[in-house]
Amino acid sequence: MEFGKFFPPMLLEEEKEPFDSEEFLYELKFDGIRATIHVGTTFFKIFSRRGVDITEIYPELKSIQKLVTENTIFDGEIVLFDSGKPSFTKLQERSHAKNKKKISFLAEENPVCFMAFDVVYKNKSLVDCTLLKRKEILMKHKENNAFIKVNYILKEGKKLFQKIQKIELEGIVAKKIESTYQINTRSRNWIKIKNWQEEIFFIGGYTVEEKEPMIKLFLGEYKNNKLYFVGKVMASKKNPIFKKIVKEKIKKTSSFCNFEEEINYIKPKLTCDVSYIERTKTNHLRQAVFKKECTNPKK
């Protein structure tokens, strides 16, 4: 690891259910953009998870320089809070801005902050230190509006998960307290447990890629006897629902009252169970995952 040079950060495995363990600490999972920040008194650079220099997109984060006296690398999440909760929709608007004037305007109107959950460099590499030792070093740093340290609890992962379910946050992360920082490695030393939502939706259309083993389903839900498009989900061609869908008669007009694209529209009588993280401002599903075909819900 070299200060000022990109390195791929440590990655997470995923587990469906929360758990308790004396070997782990637990912290909130924030719905944002993973980033590493290299910061010194005369140096500041932000790298995305894939190594893109995104420093100029978030000028408000440069105030983090005021909090350090040594060359330091923080690992964490860039988050935009709206009404007290992370807003990935507004964060996407920030991340796509390229014009300097627009970036400056958005930095004032919708400022982001950096949620730091690790420190991996402090004048020298800390990757061989245990997580608990790195947390101890991190917690010594001061905070400001741009830099917030992610707190954690020991042992009680189930209790923390119950709390985030009530306030509808994205999930939690379990990290083995004696683990070292493993660059570009996905292991069970870091485990994410997401707060998935689950609902039944009508299938109003589909597309099939002949060379792919998947079918794309276009989903909707009824409001006032009208079918509203809410998103797409992929399902395997090996799933029994595939044969049922391709046997359906193709409609000439859209099944949805708010969506028209060149797809295969079908009468919305088949339904499926889908899990997802959240709905966007336009009521679309984020990170939708096909679960199973199911009996029809009421319109």
C-alpha positions, -999 to 999 in steps of 0.1 A, spaced: 0 0 0 13 35 -10 -2 68 1 -17 86 -28 -20 55 -50 -52 36 -55 -56 1 -40 -88 -20 -42 -105 -20 -8 -115 -50 13 -148 -65 3 -178 -81 20 -195 -115 20 -233 -115 24 -255 -134 48 -293 -134 50 -299 -134 87 -282 -114 115 -263 -132 142 -246 -126 176 -210 -134 182 -183 -124 206 -158 -125 177 -175 -97 158 -184 -61 161 -215 -46 143 -220 -13 126 -246 3 104 -245 -3 66 -249 31 49 -265 34 15 -238 53 -3 -207 51 -25 -177 32 -12 -146 53 -13 -111 56 1 -98 90 10 -60 98 10 -56 130 30 -26 149 44 -20 186 52 -11 193 15 -27 164 -2 -63 152 -8 -77 126 -32 -108 104 -32 -109 71 -51 -140 51 -58 -141 14 -52 -129 7 -88 -101 33 -87 -118 63 -103 -105 97 -90 -138 113 -78 -121 141 -58 -136 170 -78 -172 157 -76 -174 163 -38 -155 195 -31 -171 198 4 -152 168 16 -119 187 13 -126 202 47 -114 168 61 -79 181 56 -84 203 87 -87 172 108 -54 155 100 -17 162 108 -3 131 91 -7 113 58 -38 92 64 -60 69 44 -96 64 55 -120 37 41 -157 45 42 -189 55 25 -199 88 8 -234 94 20 -261 121 13 -286 125 41 -321 137 34 -345 141 63 -321 121 85 -318 91 62 -294 83 34 -308 92 -1 -291 71 -28 -313 89 -54 -299 123 -45 -264 109 -42 -267 96 -78 -275 131 -90 -243 143 -72 -222 115 -86 -233 121 -122 -226 159 -122 -197 169 -144 -201 207 -149 -181 226 -123 -208 252 -117 -234 224 -112 -211 205 -88 -205 237 -68 -243 244 -66 -251 208 -56 -223 208 -30 -241 237 -13 -277 224 -18 -272 187 -11 -238 183 6 -225 148 12 -205 135 42 -179 108 45 -189 80 69 -155 66 79 -155 30 92 -118 23 89 -83 38 88 -57 18 70 -27 42 68 -12 66 93 22 76 80 26 39 74 4 10 65 -20 -3 92 -33 -33 72 -16 -58 94 -32 -43 126 -63 -59 139 -97 -43 132 -101 -33 168 -67 -16 169 -76 3 137 -110 13 152 -91 27 182 -69 48 160 -100 60 139 -119 70 170 -92 95 180 -99 117 150 -121 147 154 -153 151 133 -168 179 113 -198 182 89 -179 164 62 -163 136 83 -183 113 106 -169 82 123 -191 51 122 -198 38 156 -201 1 165 -213 -23 191 -199 -57 202 -216 -91 202 -252 -80 197 -258 -81 159 -295 -92 162 -304 -63 184 -288 -38 161 -306 -54 131 -339 -51 148 -333 -14 154 -324 -7 117 -355 -26 106 -377 -2 126 -362 29 110 -359 13 76 -321 16 70 -302 -6 45 -286 -31 68 -257 -39 91 -221 -51 87 -205 -77 110 -167 -76 112 -144 -100 130 -125 -79 156 -92 -97 153 -91 -96 115 -65 -77 95 -74 -55 64 -73 -77 34 -69 -56 2 -92 -66 -27 -104 -97 -8 -139 -109 -1 -141 -130 30 -163 -138 60 -142 -115 81 -166 -88 68 -202 -98 64 -231 -76 52 -267 -84 63 -292 -63 42 -326 -53 53 -345 -67 23 -381 -57 17 -404 -84 0 -436 -80 -20 -457 -97 -47 -459 -79 -81 -477 -85 -114 -457 -93 -145 -468 -70 -173 -441 -78 -199 -408 -94 -206 -377 -95 -228 -356 -125 -237 -320 -124 -247 -314 -155 -269 -278 -160 -259 -284 -153 -221 -298 -178 -196 -321 -151 -181 -354 -135 -188 -361 -99 -178 -395 -94 -162 -413 -60 -161 -432 -56 -128 -462 -36 -118 -486 -30 -89 -523 -19 -90 -535 15 -78 -571 26 -85 -574 -3 -109 -545 8 -130 -512 -11 -133 -482 11 -125 -447 0 -136 -423 -3 -106 -392 -19 -121 -375 -49 -136 -361 -82 -123 -341 -110 -138 -352 -147 -136 -336 -178 -148 -349 -196 -180 -346 -228 -159 -373 -214 -136 -408 -229 -143 -422 -194 -147 -402 -190 -179 -423 -215 -198 -455 -200 -186 -445 -165 -196 -434 -173 -231 -467 -191 -237 -487 -160 -229 -502 -141 -258 -483 -109 -267 -503 -77 -264 -500 -48 -289 -504 -21 -262 -486 -15 -229 -499 -33 -198 -488 -3 -177 -504 31 -175 -470 48 -169 -446 29 -191 -441 23 -228 -410 6 -244 -406 -20 -271 -410 -51 -250 -433 -82 -250 -464 -70 -232 -486 -97 -217 -519 -97 -197 -508 -91 -161 -522 -123 -145 -489 -140 -135 -473 -128 -103 -439 -132 -85 -424 -127 -51 -396 -101 -53 -372 -88 -26 -356 -53 -29 -337 -28 -8 -359 3 -12 -381 23 -36 -368 53 -53 -385 87 -55 -402 75 -87 -414 44 -69 -390 21 -87 -375 -9 -69 -338 -9 -61 -317 -41 -63 -347 -62 -71 -342 -100 -68 -366 -127 -81 -377 -151 -54 -405 -173 -68 -437 -174 -87 -467 -171 -64 -505 -169 -63 -521 -137 -74 -525 -109 -49 -556 -87 -50 -555 -58 -74 
